[in-house]
Amino acid sequence: MTTLSSKRDSMDATTSDLSNKLESTTLSTASPTPKRSPLTLTSLPTSIRNRIYSHLLDTELVNLSQPNVSYTHTLTSSLLTFTPSRPPFPTTTSLFTLNRHLSRETLHYFYSTNLFIRLELYTADARHAKTMLTDSGILFVPSCPPTSATRHALDLTLVEKNSSQKRAEVMFPAQYLPRLINFWDQAKKATKSWASNHSLFVKVLNTYGFGLARFQGDVLELLRLVNGFGAVTIEEGEAGRLLPGYKEGLHESLTVGEVTAEGVKGVVEGAVERAEEALGRGEHELSAQLAQSGVVTLTYAYLTRPETLHMQADVFHKAIQRLRWRCELITAKALFGQHEEVTSSKGDWVSSTSAAVDVSKRQEVARDMLAAETAASRALSLATDSPSPNSNPWFQSLPAELIPPNKREWFTDEERGESWYVCGIVHTAVGEPLFAAGDLERACGLNPNGKGFEDAFQRAREGIDWNIKPGTGLKKVARLARQ
């Protein structure tokens, strides 16, 4: 007999399940949403902080749209003091006292960007000091800076006729140094005995970790415009070391009675020879800086003494162009050699996440390899006498009328082959094997016996990936360098 079960409500099937779930369910307090850290100056990327600092601490930018400064002077205890109509440099120095990290960072930015120079004038006649400062327009400090100041870049002391009477002391950024040098040059031309009646004391205090070629160009190279000083003393502080041989060459330029074209060439030849010796010893960074210092000296020479240099015969112009070619080629070789261990390693060093090559190191390598590619292209342009101004190094820094003449026959096929070879190995390093293969094929054709040319050509051909568009490697390196 079949037993019929009673009819069940449709909800009965889940009642027990629901009660069990309700008993086992507990309410937990939701954890609070973490608050976002407030945006602070130190949390910003370095590039953005530096952009902010430039508008607060750069003595040139803070004066944009500001009215001109006028000065009144007084002679107190035989020392000239000046009172400005407004602060000559309205920088935001309160940044120096915010905290330890920002103080260190902003102080370094302030001094390394503006490259302050302290000038002391000794003369028996206060009018001479007043005329020099007024006519050159470097009346920037209302009162004498403390003698214990050590953060600035350079000390200049000018003494007239061995006077012990200090008449003025001012501090000014290096961007105004050309005004002072121009006054000295005009005074020397107006009075033949002006330079011989003055002694110059130069002390380099800080180079701020700059490339020394750049630093020397910013604060010292222009001094060569004035020669014939009665006495010159050049000192290097503990943090103000210069490139080997530079101090001696500068001293000779400042004391020589007459500046000659051969003298200018001799200074650059000395720098190039020291650069080649350093490259041979494997001191790549020093070699690159020495070669670049030769370029700086040549550039300033053609800017300040164009008549003296351009009136020379072709034999002189040939020597100058070959010196410039050597400078560019050494720079490219040195920068390539400095990072060859990184760029020749297996894998893509540009995008590598290996702990052995951190981001900051790869950025440094990228910047140097771009500089090496530029230098190699410039050397090639000189050796081939390229008509294109885009790669001609002289067009980058001199007006067209001051550029020295050049001829293709001043260079041999072997030298052109070497230029193509350096272009090739640099293009290989930046991930452009197709460009490199073309460069190295030309190098082998011009100089079949070139050391390592064939091997480099073979490596470049093996590295070609036809699925990658030419130029991609250089773009990747440029992006990394800009980070």
Secondary structure as UniProt FT lines:
FT   TURN            10..11
FT   HELIX           12..24
FT   HELIX           41..43
FT   HELIX           46..57
FT   TURN            59..60
FT   HELIX           61..63
FT   TURN            64..65
FT   STRAND          71..76
FT   TURN            77..78
FT   STRAND          79..84
FT   HELIX           93..97
FT   HELIX           100..114
FT   STRAND          116..122
FT   HELIX           126..136
FT   TURN            147..148
FT   STRAND          154..160
FT   TURN            161..162
FT   STRAND          166..173
FT   HELIX           174..176
FT   HELIX           177..190
FT   TURN            192..197
FT   STRAND          198..206
FT   TURN            208..209
FT   HELIX           212..219
FT   HELIX           221..225
FT   STRAND          231..239
FT   TURN            244..245
FT   HELIX           246..255
FT   HELIX           261..280
FT   TURN            281..282
FT   HELIX           284..304
FT   HELIX           306..310
FT   HELIX           314..338
FT   HELIX           340..343
FT   TURN            349..351
FT   TURN            355..356
FT   HELIX           359..384
FT   TURN            389..391
FT   HELIX           393..396
FT   HELIX           400..402
FT   HELIX           408..410
FT   HELIX           413..429
FT   TURN            430..431
FT   HELIX           433..446
FT   TURN            448..449
FT   TURN            451..452
FT   HELIX           453..462
FT   TURN            466..467
FT   TURN            470..471
FT   HELIX           472..482
//
